[in-house]
Structure formats: structure tokens, C-alpha cells
Amino acid sequence: MPRLLPRAAVIAAVLLAALPLRAEERPQALFAIILGVNRAVDTELEPLSYADDDAARYFDLFRALGARTYLLTSPDGNTSRLHSQAAAEARAPRERELESAVTALADDVRLARRRGVRPVLYAIYAGHGNLKGGQGYLTLEDARLTGERLAELLTDRIAADRTHLIVDACHSYFLAYGRGPGGQRRALAHFSHLGALARDRRVGLLLSTSSARESHEWEAFQAGVFSHEVRSGLYGAADVDADGRVSYREIAAFVEQANAAIPNERYRPRVLARPPRDSGQLLDLRSGLSRRLEIEGDRSAHYLIEDGRGVRLADFHNAPGQALSLVRPAASGRLYLRRVRDRTEFVIPAAPEVVRLDSLEAGEPRSTARGAAHESFERLFDRPFDRDAVASYQFPRLPLSGQEPVRSLRWNEVGGLAAIGLGAAAGLAGGLTTLSAQGLKNQDSPDDPHRQVVRRNDEIDRRNNAAIALYSVAGAAVVGGLVLLLFPERDIDALVGASDDGAVFAVRGAF
């Protein structure tokens, strides 16, 4: 090797070294820690059926993208048969195993950084979220992950350059914004670190619910509905600009559009997405797209993809003119693409690496399956997804942590509080009217003419009658309000607080 480079080469090398690469252009390494918990430490919570399946399918996806992946779940017999590699590597979702996985991940991240590679962490949870004593947490089989604990594990100990937190669980909103039901101000104990996560713009959030709304599983998916939708988008169905990357805006719009046709609010998952400050990107798919399925823009329809074991990998509905490229898992063998409207099925061969839909022959479906919640969930992906859906999607205006975050109210609480407020106003008006009548009465004098006394007495009677009417309204309103407060019904979300753009008040729900 020559000891000296030509002068021009030296100058070029110095200039290039002086130009900092943008974060997106620096080489990166993907790391993932995936937890699926069917049976929570809280024994009163009904066991889930498919959190282990969700975890195994996320494991398959991130392995297809080359990520160093740690899996914590207790696979049942069916999951073990369908996902043998995941079952072989899975650790129990218990506190001791989580500690061990975090220690190993922290070592991996430090090694990647020493080698000049930017570490990016995906922390994914499917299972139970809960609230007790105003404190929100995720559950393991033997422990609870409070806000303080989860923040310590993800940001303090693993400490990747960027962290993406994906959660499919009840009460998931309160993991990022520390406040339970009731609306009272309180110290942010056990939420201060997760509140910091919400403020930490190096951290991206993709949460399944914006309130205490329950999460849902569906037998036809054999998975959680929100988790299946997110994975469908991350396989490439959400990449509407075809740049090989899925952004937070794209995935949030994809999930929202997938659920838009469901008429019952109860079965409609909500998504809360907040990208990191320096990038809107959630996942770079380019490393996995060398092995892909291409759907042409003139083949618009709702499709689903299954593998030979019957595992439903993804659903999507591309709009007319919207072409898609979908990652194919490396070890999947044959895949089956089904067009939902007429149940036409296309066999996707294991080779070549790139398969186009227009090269496949249509055939009859192998099976017809229906799930327990078919009446509602059959309308998932009813509406096509395209660039317009992404362009029209607006990230929710969220309160800043520590400044009156989201308040979860029921419709009856809103009506009850309004009625009690009306009652208080009527009672106050009645009291003022009574005082004014008393004031007139105090003006009585023996020297007053009889006609003046009669007029004054008539006015006193009118005011007393008005006061009685106001007291009646006040009593009825207060009683009605108390009845409403004790009457359970559907949830609505009331947003009260300060956001990046100013004061916020909004109410959303169904009555």
C-alpha cells in the first residue's frame, strides 16, 4: 500500500470526513425486544389468547429485517407448532428473564456504537395494561412494569440512539401520559419517567388506545386486532410513497383507515402516534425488500396473506393506482394471497425473490374461516388506503406531560357534571332571588300608603315564587346529575390541557 495518497484524494477524504451524515444516512443496526403476555400477574384479568402469537409474528417480521431480536413470551402448544423458531428462542415473560434480556441488549447496543453503527431499538408489548390507585402499568407473568421501571429499562440501561415503543394493551395512553381516571391533579410518582418518555423526542410512540378503551383479539386473525394492523403496515402495506420506509404518519393513517368502516366504536381500535423529534420514520424496510411481493396499482382490492401453516401475516386494501411492495419472510416457503371480495386465491412460490401479482394464476381458496366477532371485524380494511389517507391524517394534539393530561370520562359523567353545574347555578339564582325578596320586605314601613304596600307584597310574592321554581330546577338537576353519575355507559375522551400549539379542549366519543 503506498504510504502517501495523492493530494487530491487526501483533500477529498478530509472534506468528506468533515461533512456529518444525516441520522437517516448513517448505517444503523436494528434491535428488538418483544413481549407477549397472555396471563398477567393480576389474576383478576381474563387471560388473553393470542398475545403469544402476536409476539411470535413480530419476531418473524423483525428477523426478516435483520434485527437482533429478543423474545419474551410463553408460547402455547398451537403457537409452538406454528412458530417453532420463536418457540425455541422464547424466554418466559417474567421479571428475571426481562432483566437478562435487557442486560444482553445493552451490551449489543454498546458494541454497535463502538463500531460506528447507530443502534435503533424497537420495544414491543402485547398483553394486559392496567390501572390501580391511579397508577398505570403493563403486566408480566410475575410483575408489573410501572412507568419508572419501563423508562429505566429502555432509555437508561439500553440507551439506543433512538427508541420506538409499540404497545397493544388496555390503558396504553397512560403509559406515556401519567394520569389515571378521575381527573384529579396528583404527583407524577411512578409516571415521572414515562412522562419524560413522552417529552423525550428521541423516543417514538405507537400506542393502541388513547383512553381506557379495551384492546381486542379476533379469532380470524388469531392475533390482536391492533397488532395485526400494525404488522400489516410494517410489512410494507403502509408505504404509500414507495420509498422503502414506513413513517409514523403512514402507519397511523393506515391503522385509522383500516378501522374506519367499523360502525361500532367499541370494536374500533384507536392509534396514538408520536414520532421522534429528528425523524418521522418508524421502520426502514429496504433490507427486507430484496425478497418481496409486488402488487400493481391496477389490482386494487382488499387482500390477505397467509403462509402454508394458515398463519395470517397481513391484510391490506390498496386504492386504484396504488402499487405496493411487501416484505416476504425468508423462511416462509409458499404464501397464499387471497382477494377478499370473491375469495380468489393466488399461490406465491418460494422462488424467485421478487414475485409480481400479475404473474400469478388465480385459483379457489383452500378454506373458509369465520371469527367470533365477524359481524364487526369483517369490515376491517373495507376502505382503500392511499396517499390521500396519509395526507389527510393529523397527529392528535396532545397535552404535555405534567400539564393536565388526558382525562377519561364517561358520557354519563359529562351529563351528570353538567346537570350538577346547572343545579348549582339555579340554586345560586334562587338564593339571590330570595335575598332580593327579603330586601323588599325589609323596606316595609307603617307610614307607607296601602297601595304601595300591596304592590310591594305582590312583587315579594313573585320573587318568592321565582325562587321556589329555581330551587325546584336546582334540586331536579342535582338529583338527575347524581343519577347520571351512577349510570355506567360508553366512554368518551375529553382532552384538557396545554399542547405545543396552545390550549386544548376536545371531546370525542359515541353516545
Phi, psi and omega in degrees: 000132180294145183284335182236137174273154171305147184305318182297321180293321178297313180299317181297318181296319179296317181296318180294321180293332181280346180269111181290135175288144171296154183304321183288339184266343178289145178300141182230156175239135182264135175230143181221136170239122190238126180239131174230118188235108176279316184250114185274161174298333177280102187293342179284347179278133180296130179300144175274164181257331194233011178298325177292324176295317178301315181297317180296324181286324172297320177304313179298319181296311184287332173293323178297335180265005176083016183280145169284116195237133175245130186241127176238104176198161175250091185292135174281181185299318181294316179296321179297322179291322183280331185230071187295321180293317178298317180297325181292327184263348188291140170255156179295142178281068181236162190299318182297318180291324177297316177303315181295318180294320180295319178299316179295319179296318179299321176295317179301316183294317178297320179296317178299319181293321178297331180271010175080018180253139182276114181278132178237127185252136171246117177251117189235132181228132171232123182162216185261133163250153183209166177229130173219130180059032181077007183251128179264148180198162169261156184250141163259184178288335184228010184200171178243137177262096177285173178300316181298317183292315182295320178295321178300317183291314189280310189263328182274314188268312179285312168056050174288165179296327179214140182235134176244119182255118180242121185229129172242094183197155173299151176062021187296334179303319187287353173289330182260332183233107198283085178200128177268185180298155174115328172082359181286144172291144177203165175297145184274042177298137181069355175243352187299322181285321177288329170300321176294324175301318180295328179274337183286106187280004168280348185255130174259144183239132172225101188244149189279334184223149178256009179207202178277014180303140183287152173273162184228143169247155179223131183297326180297326175276334193050048185194167169290141184298311181297316180298318179297319179295317179297314179298321178303315179294322183285341172289348177129350183293338179271354185277076186286336180269004173055037177263006180079011179228147174250122181268166176297321179295318180297314183290323179294317178293323179299312180294317180297318180292324178299327184263356192298330185273355180286120185286329184271117182302330182299326184263009185257101178300146175249151181240136173242115182239133176219108182286162172297164184294318191270359182196140173270002185281135174262312186211133175266118185265356193298330179292337180261349185278359172295336174243104192213165171246129180254127177252120183285154182293339179272006179248051182289130178181170169274120179240156167230151180241128174237155172264183184293345178271358183086010178283125182275107187279320188199153168234150175198162179217094181280141180283161176305131181085355182263106178274151181225150171236124186244135176294136174251125178304140188298323186256024188280342186065217177292144171240162181232122179256120182246130173274119193291323189296324181237006177061023173292139185238140178240133178270123179261112184290161180293332178227150006281184182294322180248122181239134177255142181299321183291354176266357185259150177263141181280148177215184179277149179292153180281333184204164175233115183238146177227146182257170184295328181255033188301323185302325178265312189285345177296344181269000171301142180062023178294324185261136183291152182249131181207189182297327180297322179296321178290316182296327183274349182288135178241127174297140181296144175279112188250147175289150176284144180303136180087000180234070178052071179289195191301140178250123180264116182237156170262158181300323181292330177291319177299310180295320181295315179295322177296318180295317179296321176298317176298317179300318179297318179295317179294320178297319178296316178297321177297319179296318178296321179295318177299317179298321180293323177295319178295323178298320177296319181297325181291347179277356181301140177216142179298339183272355181291142176298152182300318182298320179293321179297318180297315180298319181294319179295321177298319180293321177299318179297316179300316181292321177296320178295320178296320179296319179298318179297318179294320177296323178295315177299317181298315181296316180295319181294317180295315178297315178299320179296318178296322177296315180298321181294337179264005184254107183286137175206204187289155180275149162231164178248127174248126182254121182226125176156195181251134177244184178297335185258356180138198181290148183227131165216125180210149176231135181218137177166191180230143179244000000 
